[in-house]
Amino acid sequence: MSVIEDICRNVAILENGEVVEQGEVNRIFSAPQSQAAKRLVFPDGGDALAERRDAQDVLRVVFNGSASTDTPLIAKMAVECGILASILGASTRSVGDRAYGYMLLEIPGTPAELARAVSYLSQMPDITVQVEAEYSAAGANSAVKSGEKEGESA
């Protein structure tokens, strides 16, 4: 995978001889949509971990070439916002000084605390936050890119 990231701009994911997903490498590798791409990018089964949780407070934090590899992101969120998080799993890799991959976080507490965590993490450059389960106060599943507010799209 690192060779593909280093030398390619675009990639096509094949399953049973058919193209199931294609596009820019950083987009496909940071937020795969097809099951085949998810198996390739997240071979350790991070999706299964999120699905096994009987919680409504799981976030997927996706690093899209984030330069925040030297920043203690979760510790900063705890100190600055008073939001606790348990790391359920992660799969990240560094390409140069950039981070790619994801982290699954459980945010215990109320839907308001989950919404605050989404808001805080979404402000970080090159990070996308996805709510893995519906939560009552903020509505249905969502994905928020850095610099966007919930409900807006790029």
DOLUM-513607 format. One record per residue (C-alpha): residue number from 1; x, y, z. Coordinates in steps of 0.02 Angstrom, whole numbers, always signed. Example, Ala and Ser with C-alpha at 12.3 -4.5 7.8 and 13.67 -1.06 7.14 Angstrom:
2
@nr 1	xx +615	yy -225	zz +390
@nr 2	xx +684	yy -53	zz +357
***
This chain:
154
@nr 1	xx +0	yy +0	zz +0
@nr 2	xx +140	yy +122	zz +39
@nr 3	xx +207	yy +103	zz -139
@nr 4	xx +36	yy +149	zz -208
@nr 5	xx +28	yy +301	zz -94
@nr 6	xx +202	yy +356	zz -146
@nr 7	xx +189	yy +339	zz -335
@nr 8	xx +5	yy +348	zz -383
@nr 9	xx -119	yy +490	zz -390
@nr 10	xx -270	yy +382	zz -432
@nr 11	xx -318	yy +205	zz -389
@nr 12	xx -454	yy +82	zz -438
@nr 13	xx -514	yy -54	zz -319
@nr 14	xx -568	yy -215	zz -405
@nr 15	xx -678	yy -352	zz -336
@nr 16	xx -713	yy -508	zz -439
@nr 17	xx -643	yy -420	zz -592
@nr 18	xx -756	yy -267	zz -577
@nr 19	xx -708	yy -91	zz -525
@nr 20	xx -802	yy -58	zz -362
@nr 21	xx -718	yy +107	zz -317
@nr 22	xx -598	yy +227	zz -400
@nr 23	xx -528	yy +399	zz -371
@nr 24	xx -383	yy +493	zz -293
@nr 25	xx -274	yy +385	zz -181
@nr 26	xx -289	yy +499	zz -29
@nr 27	xx -481	yy +501	zz -41
@nr 28	xx -499	yy +313	zz -65
@nr 29	xx -372	yy +270	zz +70
@nr 30	xx -438	yy +395	zz +197
@nr 31	xx -624	yy +361	zz +176
@nr 32	xx -657	yy +201	zz +78
@nr 33	xx -839	yy +174	zz +28
@nr 34	xx -846	yy -2	zz -45
@nr 35	xx -825	yy -158	zz +61
@nr 36	xx -677	yy -211	zz -47
@nr 37	xx -587	yy -46	zz -16
@nr 38	xx -625	yy -55	zz +170
@nr 39	xx -550	yy -230	zz +179
@nr 40	xx -395	yy -167	zz +88
@nr 41	xx -372	yy -7	zz +188
@nr 42	xx -429	yy -75	zz +357
@nr 43	xx -371	yy -257	zz +352
@nr 44	xx -383	yy -275	zz +540
@nr 45	xx -572	yy -262	zz +534
@nr 46	xx -600	yy -95	zz +620
@nr 47	xx -779	yy -91	zz +555
@nr 48	xx -819	yy -254	zz +645
@nr 49	xx -758	yy -179	zz +809
@nr 50	xx -875	yy -31	zz +792
@nr 51	xx -1021	yy -142	zz +744
@nr 52	xx -995	yy -254	zz +897
@nr 53	xx -1014	yy -107	zz +1015
@nr 54	xx -1186	yy -89	zz +1090
@nr 55	xx -1155	yy +95	zz +1113
@nr 56	xx -1218	yy +251	zz +1029
@nr 57	xx -1060	yy +346	zz +1061
@nr 58	xx -929	yy +280	zz +939
@nr 59	xx -834	yy +399	zz +826
@nr 60	xx -719	yy +357	zz +682
@nr 61	xx -584	yy +487	zz +667
@nr 62	xx -506	yy +476	zz +494
@nr 63	xx -335	yy +553	zz +462
@nr 64	xx -330	yy +617	zz +282
@nr 65	xx -148	yy +665	zz +272
@nr 66	xx -154	yy +756	zz +437
@nr 67	xx +3	yy +845	zz +493
@nr 68	xx -50	yy +822	zz +675
@nr 69	xx +58	yy +669	zz +706
@nr 70	xx +152	yy +760	zz +845
@nr 71	xx -7	yy +822	zz +928
@nr 72	xx -83	yy +721	zz +1072
@nr 73	xx -256	yy +744	zz +997
@nr 74	xx -359	yy +640	zz +1120
@nr 75	xx -267	yy +707	zz +1273
@nr 76	xx -293	yy +886	zz +1212
@nr 77	xx -479	yy +853	zz +1191
@nr 78	xx -488	yy +784	zz +1369
@nr 79	xx -394	yy +931	zz +1445
@nr 80	xx -468	yy +1073	zz +1341
@nr 81	xx -648	yy +1012	zz +1331
@nr 82	xx -664	yy +892	zz +1477
@nr 83	xx -717	yy +754	zz +1356
@nr 84	xx -658	yy +579	zz +1396
@nr 85	xx -625	yy +452	zz +1259
@nr 86	xx -580	yy +269	zz +1253
@nr 87	xx -480	yy +212	zz +1103
@nr 88	xx -567	yy +55	zz +1039
@nr 89	xx -448	yy +27	zz +895
@nr 90	xx -338	yy +114	zz +769
@nr 91	xx -249	yy +86	zz +607
@nr 92	xx -135	yy +227	zz +555
@nr 93	xx +20	yy +247	zz +450
@nr 94	xx +136	yy +391	zz +417
@nr 95	xx +185	yy +443	zz +242
@nr 96	xx +321	yy +573	zz +260
@nr 97	xx +259	yy +691	zz +396
@nr 98	xx +75	yy +652	zz +361
@nr 99	xx -42	yy +530	zz +450
@nr 100	xx -168	yy +421	zz +360
@nr 101	xx -289	yy +297	zz +434
@nr 102	xx -421	yy +297	zz +569
@nr 103	xx -454	yy +284	zz +754
@nr 104	xx -614	yy +221	zz +836
@nr 105	xx -661	yy +315	zz +993
@nr 106	xx -797	yy +281	zz +1120
@nr 107	xx -859	yy +442	zz +1199
@nr 108	xx -950	yy +399	zz +1361
@nr 109	xx -1082	yy +519	zz +1423
@nr 110	xx -1224	yy +613	zz +1347
@nr 111	xx -1266	yy +648	zz +1165
@nr 112	xx -1214	yy +828	zz +1199
@nr 113	xx -1038	yy +769	zz +1246
@nr 114	xx -1031	yy +666	zz +1087
@nr 115	xx -1082	yy +818	zz +986
@nr 116	xx -947	yy +922	zz +1073
@nr 117	xx -817	yy +789	zz +1031
@nr 118	xx -871	yy +790	zz +848
@nr 119	xx -861	yy +979	zz +845
@nr 120	xx -689	yy +984	zz +927
@nr 121	xx -610	yy +849	zz +819
@nr 122	xx -688	yy +919	zz +659
@nr 123	xx -591	yy +1081	zz +683
@nr 124	xx -426	yy +990	zz +659
@nr 125	xx -351	yy +1005	zz +484
@nr 126	xx -361	yy +851	zz +372
@nr 127	xx -470	yy +753	zz +492
@nr 128	xx -643	yy +684	zz +457
@nr 129	xx -756	yy +630	zz +598
@nr 130	xx -892	yy +501	zz +571
@nr 131	xx -1023	yy +452	zz +699
@nr 132	xx -1036	yy +263	zz +692
@nr 133	xx -1210	yy +253	zz +768
@nr 134	xx -1360	yy +366	zz +779
@nr 135	xx -1377	yy +471	zz +933
@nr 136	xx -1538	yy +555	zz +981
@nr 137	xx -1487	yy +735	zz +1013
@nr 138	xx -1391	yy +762	zz +851
@nr 139	xx -1489	yy +659	zz +727
@nr 140	xx -1434	yy +524	zz +607
@nr 141	xx -1260	yy +462	zz +560
@nr 142	xx -1148	yy +599	zz +499
@nr 143	xx -977	yy +632	zz +431
@nr 144	xx -897	yy +800	zz +461
@nr 145	xx -739	yy +857	zz +373
@nr 146	xx -619	yy +981	zz +447
@nr 147	xx -679	yy +1157	zz +419
@nr 148	xx -860	yy +1104	zz +391
@nr 149	xx -1004	yy +1120	zz +509
@nr 150	xx -1131	yy +980	zz +525
@nr 151	xx -1260	yy +997	zz +389
@nr 152	xx -1142	yy +1083	zz +267
@nr 153	xx -1054	yy +995	zz +125
@nr 154	xx -898	yy +1036	zz +30
***
